[in-house]
Amino acid sequence: MPDSLACLWEIMDEAPQARLYAGGTDLLVQMRAAPAHFENSHLICLERIDELKDITTGENEVSIGACAKLAHVCEYEAVQENFPALVMAIEVLGSPQIRNMGTIGGNICTASPAGDTLPPLYALSATLELLTKDGSRLVPLNEFISGPGKTALRPGEILSRIIIDRRGRWNLQHFEKVSGRKSLAIAVASLAVVARISNGGKIDAVRCAWGSVGPTVIMSRELEDFLIGRRLSHSDIQQAVAIIRSGCCAIDDIRAGAEYRRTVAGNLLLRLAKNINT
């Protein structure tokens, strides 16, 4: 349990194959489910490293430490003011106990298609700072996750910060997920939308991100280009739904089939459009 980055690098040099965790809400569940897979594994807990837990607000962005607890992120004033879609997603993630133990970096690095924070972070074009003892690099979130459980992390590298630009001037932000029950449930499908809507009701800019319908978060440039300049009439909505359903490479798993997910992906857009028009 290192209490500084300097101490962390020393430990990682001694145990390069060790597994890193902070809240452990995903890792410890995996260890109970498949203990043989974790035999003789070293564990490094990051929760005592203050450099990885703080949230700061700059002139152009909000920078969130990877080990910031989800509840803390949700309560942070600048996050509430600038990124309500992320707040909405965290509020329906797990339980209060999970939100007070789990971290935003853990939700990202688990790289689950159903990770609740991922769609809003994709829609908000979040950038990740990846850190080693020798330096750092910045990677867009949409280039970080390549599939379930697969990330761009290199040996000796950790996720240190999530950086979100707050100059988007999005005047509409929304997150909704569909699951088997209203709480303590993994998403069958989810949708995050950030949009800038003119005084005349036209969409000037928009980003949509669907979670839990594909191996990674799904976005559609075709759909976004179609929506720009429109007021979302009934015919526009139907065309938009057709675009996402035809372009959605949905997955089958124990929670839902691919066809159901395609249907729900479109329905979530219909529900959003209804809310805009009312």
C-alpha positions in Angstrom: 0.0 0.0 0.0 2.3 2.8 -1.2 1.6 6.3 0.0 3.3 8.2 -2.8 4.1 7.8 -6.5 7.8 7.4 -5.7 7.0 4.5 -3.4 4.7 3.0 -6.1 7.4 3.0 -8.8 9.8 1.2 -6.4 7.2 -1.5 -5.7 6.2 -1.9 -9.3 9.9 -2.4 -10.2 10.1 -5.2 -7.6 6.7 -6.8 -8.7 6.1 -5.8 -12.4 3.3 -8.4 -12.7 1.4 -7.1 -9.7 -2.3 -6.1 -10.1 -3.2 -2.5 -9.3 -6.4 -1.5 -7.6 -7.9 1.3 -5.6 -11.5 0.6 -4.4 -11.3 -3.0 -5.4 -15.1 -3.2 -6.2 -14.4 -5.0 -9.5 -11.1 -6.8 -8.7 -12.2 -8.4 -5.5 -15.3 -9.8 -7.1 -13.2 -11.3 -9.9 -10.9 -12.9 -7.3 -13.8 -14.5 -5.5 -15.2 -15.8 -8.8 -12.0 -17.3 -10.1 -9.5 -17.6 -7.2 -7.2 -20.0 -9.1 -6.6 -17.3 -11.7 -5.2 -15.0 -9.0 -3.0 -17.5 -7.1 0.4 -16.0 -6.2 -0.6 -12.6 -7.6 0.7 -9.5 -5.9 -1.7 -6.7 -5.3 -0.8 -3.0 -5.1 -3.5 -0.7 -3.6 -3.4 2.9 -4.7 -5.9 4.4 -2.3 -3.3 6.1 -0.1 -1.6 8.1 -2.9 -3.0 11.6 -2.6 -1.6 12.7 -6.0 -4.1 10.3 -7.6 -7.2 11.4 -5.6 -7.6 15.2 -6.0 -10.0 17.0 -8.4 -8.9 20.4 -9.7 -10.6 23.0 -11.9 -8.6 24.9 -14.5 -9.6 27.7 -16.8 -10.5 25.3 -19.6 -10.9 21.9 -18.0 -11.6 19.8 -14.9 -8.9 17.3 -14.0 -10.1 14.3 -12.0 -7.6 12.0 -10.2 -8.0 8.4 -11.2 -8.4 7.3 -7.6 -11.1 9.8 -6.8 -14.1 8.0 -5.3 -17.1 8.0 -7.5 -19.2 9.7 -4.8 -16.7 12.5 -4.5 -16.7 13.0 -8.3 -20.5 13.2 -8.2 -20.5 15.8 -5.4 -17.7 18.0 -6.8 -19.2 21.4 -7.7 -17.4 21.9 -11.0 -18.4 18.4 -12.2 -22.1 19.1 -11.3 -22.0 22.5 -13.1 -20.2 21.4 -16.2 -20.9 17.6 -16.6 -24.4 16.7 -15.4 -24.5 13.7 -17.7 -21.5 12.2 -15.8 -23.3 13.0 -12.5 -26.4 11.2 -13.8 -24.4 8.1 -14.7 -22.7 7.9 -11.3 -25.9 8.4 -9.4 -27.2 5.1 -10.9 -24.0 3.2 -10.6 -24.1 0.4 -8.1 -25.1 1.3 -4.5 -24.0 4.1 -2.1 -21.5 1.7 -0.7 -20.0 1.0 -4.1 -19.9 4.7 -5.0 -18.1 5.5 -1.8 -15.5 2.7 -2.4 -15.2 2.5 -6.2 -13.1 5.0 -8.2 -13.6 6.6 -11.5 -10.2 5.3 -12.8 -11.2 1.8 -11.8 -14.5 2.0 -13.7 -12.5 3.1 -16.8 -9.7 0.5 -16.5 -12.0 -2.4 -16.0 -13.0 -1.6 -19.6 -16.4 -3.2 -19.3 -18.8 -2.4 -22.1 -21.4 -1.8 -19.4 -19.3 0.7 -17.4 -21.7 3.5 -16.4 -19.2 6.4 -16.5 -17.9 5.5 -20.0 -20.7 6.8 -22.2 -20.7 10.3 -20.7 -16.9 10.4 -20.7 -16.9 9.4 -24.4 -19.5 12.0 -25.2 -17.6 14.7 -23.3 -14.4 13.7 -25.2 -12.4 12.9 -22.1 -8.7 12.6 -22.3 -6.6 10.3 -20.0 -3.2 11.0 -18.5 -1.1 7.8 -18.4 1.8 7.9 -16.1 5.1 6.0 -15.6 8.1 6.7 -13.5 9.8 8.3 -16.5 7.0 10.5 -17.8 3.5 10.8 -19.0 1.3 10.7 -22.2 -2.2 11.8 -23.0 -4.6 9.5 -24.7 -8.2 10.2 -25.8 -10.6 7.9 -24.0 -12.0 6.5 -27.3 -8.5 5.3 -28.1 -7.8 3.8 -24.7 -10.3 0.9 -24.6 -10.1 -1.6 -27.5 -12.5 -4.3 -26.2 -13.9 -5.9 -23.0 -11.1 -5.7 -20.4 -8.6 -4.5 -23.0 -6.8 -1.1 -22.6 -3.9 0.8 -24.0 -2.0 0.7 -20.7 1.7 -0.3 -21.2 3.8 -2.3 -18.7 4.8 0.0 -15.8 2.0 2.5 -16.7 -1.0 3.7 -14.7 -4.0 5.8 -15.3 -3.4 9.0 -13.3 -6.0 11.5 -14.3 -9.1 12.1 -16.4 -9.2 15.5 -18.1 -12.5 16.9 -19.4 -12.7 20.1 -21.4 -15.4 22.4 -20.0 -15.6 24.8 -22.9 -18.2 22.8 -24.9 -21.1 25.0 -23.8 -23.4 22.0 -23.9 -26.8 23.2 -22.8 -28.3 19.8 -22.9 -26.8 16.8 -21.2 -28.5 13.5 -20.6 -27.8 9.9 -19.4 -30.1 7.0 -19.1 -29.7 3.3 -18.8 -31.9 0.3 -19.2 -31.3 -2.7 -16.9 -33.2 -5.5 -15.3 -34.1 -3.5 -12.2 -33.9 0.2 -11.1 -30.8 -0.1 -9.0 -27.8 -2.4 -8.3 -28.0 -3.6 -11.9 -25.7 -3.8 -14.8 -26.8 -1.8 -17.9 -28.4 -3.7 -20.8 -28.0 -0.5 -22.8 -27.3 3.1 -21.9 -27.1 6.4 -23.7 -25.2 9.6 -22.9 -25.9 12.7 -25.0 -24.3 16.2 -24.9 -25.7 18.8 -27.2 -25.7 22.5 -27.9 -29.2 23.7 -28.9 -29.8 27.2 -30.4 -32.5 29.6 -29.2 -34.5 28.5 -32.2 -34.4 24.9 -31.1 -32.0 23.6 -33.7 -29.1 21.3 -32.7 -25.8 23.2 -33.4 -23.6 20.4 -32.0 -24.2 16.9 -30.5 -22.3 13.9 -29.3 -24.1 10.6 -28.5 -22.5 7.5 -26.9 -24.1 4.1 -26.2 -22.9 1.8 -23.6 -23.4 -2.0 -23.1 -24.6 -2.6 -26.7 -21.2 -3.4 -28.2 -17.7 -4.5 -27.2 -16.8 -0.9 -26.5 -18.9 2.3 -26.3 -20.5 3.0 -29.6 -20.7 6.5 -31.2 -22.0 7.4 -34.7 -20.6 10.3 -36.7 -23.2 9.6 -39.3 -26.0 10.1 -36.7 -24.4 13.2 -35.2 -23.9 14.8 -38.7 -27.6 14.0 -39.5 -28.8 15.7 -36.3 -26.9 18.9 -36.7 -29.2 21.7 -37.9 -32.4 19.9 -37.1 -35.2 20.5 -34.6 -36.0 16.8 -34.3 -39.4 16.6 -36.0 -41.2 13.2 -36.0 -39.7 12.2 -39.4 -36.2 13.3 -38.3 -36.4 11.2 -35.1 -37.5 8.1 -37.1 -34.5 8.6 -39.5 -32.1 9.1 -36.6 -33.4 5.9 -34.9 -32.9 4.0 -38.1 -29.4 5.2 -38.4 -28.3 4.0 -35.0 -30.1 0.7 -35.2 -28.6 -0.1 -38.6 -25.1 1.0 -37.5 -25.2 -0.6 -34.0 -23.0 -3.7 -33.8 -24.9 -5.1 -30.8 -23.7 -8.0 -28.7 -25.4 -11.1 -27.3 -24.8 -12.1 -23.7 -26.6 -13.5 -20.7 -28.4 -10.2 -20.0 -29.9 -9.6 -23.5 -29.7 -10.4 -27.2 -28.3 -8.3 -29.9 -31.6 -7.5 -31.6 -33.1 -6.4 -28.2 -30.1 -4.1 -27.7 -30.5 -2.6 -31.1 -34.2 -1.9 -30.4 -33.4 -0.3 -27.0 -30.6 1.8 -28.5 -33.1 3.4 -30.8 -35.7 3.7 -28.0 -33.3 5.6 -25.8 -32.9 8.1 -28.6 -36.7 8.3 -29.0 -37.1 9.0 -25.3 -34.4 11.7 -25.4 -36.1 13.4 -28.3 -39.4 13.3 -26.5 -37.9 15.1 -23.5 -36.3 17.7 -25.8 -39.6 18.5 -27.5 -41.6 18.7 -24.3 
